[in-house]
Amino acid sequence: MSCQTTLADVIQRTLTKCADTTELAETPTTDRNLLDRAQVHAADVAAEHSSNLPVEAITWKVSHRAKRQAGTKYDPTTEAITIALTWTPDEHHGWEQFSSTVCHELIHAWQYHEFGKADHGATFTRWTDRLNTSQHCERFTTPKWWLVCENCGGRIARYRRSKIVRNPEQYSCGECGGSIHVEEDDGH
C-alpha cells in the first residue's frame, strides 16, 4: 500500500493541526507523519536555495515494498514527478540521513523538471554541497549480487535475481561498454 500526498495537503494539515512544531521534531510513526516531514523539509530547502523547482507539484509516497533506497520517478508524457520514500532509512539512520535523502531526491526532481532526465553527473554534483547531501545515498540493505565491469571496474548493486544477474553476458557496462560479470555478495 502506498500513501500519496501533495504539498498543498501537507501545508493545509500543518496550518490546521500543527500549530506547534513538536510533531515534526519527533520521529515519524505513520506514513503521513513521514510524508509531512519530508515535504516541509523539501519546501524549506527549495525556499532557502531559491530553487525554481515547483515543490508543490511533486507527488510524495511511502513505499513499503522498496528495500534499499528512496527514488524519484518522472512521467515524460505528463511531466509528473513522484518521490517515493522508504520507511527503513528514517528508522535506522535518523533525521540527518533522512534529510540528506530528501535533498538527494529533490536534486533528481529538479533535474527532471529542468531537463526531462536525471543522473548523478555534473548537474547533480553542483548541488550536493549546497544541499548538504551526497552523490550516492547510503545503502541500508546489503545487495545479494554485484554487477562488475571487467574493463573499468565499475560496480552496481543488485538485490533481485533480474535478467542481467541471470545473463550478464547479454549486457555491457553503461559507462564504458565493457563486459560484465556477477559477484555474489559475501555479506561483509
C-alpha positions in Angstrom: 0.0 0.0 0.0 1.4 3.4 -0.8 0.3 6.7 0.7 0.4 9.7 -1.6 0.1 13.3 -0.8 0.8 16.7 -2.3 2.5 19.8 -0.8 -0.9 21.5 -0.6 -2.2 18.6 1.5 0.7 18.9 4.0 0.5 22.7 4.2 -3.2 22.5 5.0 -2.6 19.9 7.7 0.4 21.8 9.0 -1.7 25.0 9.3 -4.7 23.3 10.9 -3.1 20.5 13.1 0.5 21.5 13.8 0.4 25.0 15.3 3.4 24.0 17.3 6.3 22.2 15.5 6.8 19.4 18.0 5.1 16.9 15.8 7.8 17.4 13.1 10.6 17.2 15.6 9.6 13.7 16.7 10.4 10.5 14.9 7.5 9.9 12.5 5.3 7.0 13.4 3.0 6.9 10.4 3.3 7.2 6.6 1.5 10.6 6.9 4.0 11.9 9.5 6.9 10.8 7.3 5.5 12.5 4.3 4.7 15.6 6.2 8.2 15.8 7.5 9.7 15.2 4.0 7.5 17.8 2.4 8.0 20.5 4.9 11.8 19.9 4.7 11.6 20.0 0.9 9.7 23.3 0.9 12.2 24.8 3.3 15.2 23.6 1.2 13.6 25.0 -2.0 12.8 28.3 -0.4 16.3 28.6 1.1 18.0 27.9 -2.2 15.7 29.9 -4.4 15.1 26.9 -6.5 12.7 27.1 -9.4 11.6 23.6 -8.6 7.8 23.7 -8.1 7.8 21.5 -4.9 4.1 21.8 -4.7 3.8 19.8 -7.9 5.8 16.8 -6.6 3.8 13.8 -5.5 5.2 12.0 -2.5 4.6 8.5 -1.4 5.9 5.9 1.1 6.9 2.6 -0.3 6.7 -0.4 2.0 7.9 -2.7 -0.8 11.2 -0.9 -1.6 14.0 -2.5 0.4 17.1 -0.4 -0.4 16.5 3.3 -1.3 14.3 6.2 -2.0 13.6 7.1 -5.6 12.3 9.7 -8.0 10.2 8.8 -10.9 9.3 11.0 -13.9 6.5 10.6 -16.4 7.6 12.5 -19.6 4.1 12.5 -21.0 2.5 14.3 -18.0 5.7 15.7 -16.6 4.6 14.3 -13.2 7.4 13.9 -10.6 7.0 11.4 -7.8 9.4 10.9 -4.9 9.0 7.6 -3.1 10.4 7.3 0.3 11.0 4.0 2.2 10.3 3.7 5.9 13.6 2.0 6.7 16.1 4.9 6.3 14.4 7.1 8.9 14.0 4.2 11.3 17.7 3.2 11.1 19.5 6.5 10.4 17.5 9.3 12.0 16.9 12.8 10.8 20.4 13.7 9.4 20.4 10.8 6.9 16.7 11.3 6.2 17.3 15.0 5.4 20.1 14.1 3.1 18.0 11.5 1.3 15.2 14.1 0.8 17.7 16.6 -0.6 19.2 13.9 -2.9 15.8 13.1 -4.3 15.0 16.8 -4.7 18.0 17.2 -6.9 16.7 14.5 -9.1 13.3 16.1 -9.2 14.9 19.4 -10.2 16.8 17.6 -13.0 13.6 16.0 -14.3 11.8 19.4 -14.1 14.6 21.2 -15.9 16.0 18.6 -18.4 13.5 15.7 -18.5 16.1 13.3 -17.3 18.2 12.7 -14.1 21.6 11.3 -13.3 24.5 11.7 -10.9 26.5 13.7 -13.3 27.7 17.4 -13.4 24.2 19.0 -12.9 23.7 16.7 -9.8 27.1 17.2 -8.3 26.9 21.0 -8.4 24.0 20.8 -5.9 25.4 18.2 -3.4 27.5 20.6 -1.3 24.8 23.3 -1.3 22.1 20.9 -0.1 24.4 19.0 2.3 23.9 15.7 0.6 26.0 13.1 -1.1 26.1 11.9 -4.7 25.0 8.4 -3.7 22.6 7.6 -0.8 23.8 5.2 1.9 22.7 1.6 1.4 20.7 0.2 4.2 20.2 -3.3 2.8 23.1 -5.4 1.6 22.9 -6.3 -2.1 22.8 -10.0 -3.0 24.9 -9.5 -6.1 27.3 -7.0 -7.7 27.5 -6.4 -11.4 31.2 -5.7 -12.1 32.6 -4.3 -15.3 35.7 -6.2 -16.4 37.0 -3.1 -18.2 36.5 -0.1 -15.9 35.9 -2.0 -12.6 32.5 -0.2 -12.0 30.2 -1.9 -9.5 26.4 -1.8 -9.4 24.5 -3.4 -6.6 21.6 -5.8 -7.4 19.1 -7.0 -4.9 16.9 -9.3 -7.1 17.9 -12.1 -9.5 17.0 -10.0 -12.5 17.7 -10.8 -16.2 21.1 -9.1 -16.0 22.1 -11.1 -12.9 21.0 -14.3 -14.6 22.5 -13.5 -18.0 25.3 -10.9 -17.6 26.9 -11.9 -20.9 23.9 -10.4 -22.8 24.7 -6.9 -21.3 27.5 -4.4 -21.2 28.7 -1.6 -18.9 26.7 1.6 -19.3 29.8 3.7 -18.6 32.4 2.1 -20.9 30.8 -0.7 -22.8 32.9 -3.4 -21.1 31.9 -6.9 -20.3 30.0 -7.6 -17.1 30.3 -10.4 -14.6 28.3 -11.1 -11.5 29.8 -11.5 -8.0 27.7 -12.8 -5.1 27.9 -10.6 -2.1 29.5 -12.4 0.9 27.6 -10.3 3.4 30.6 -8.3 4.7 
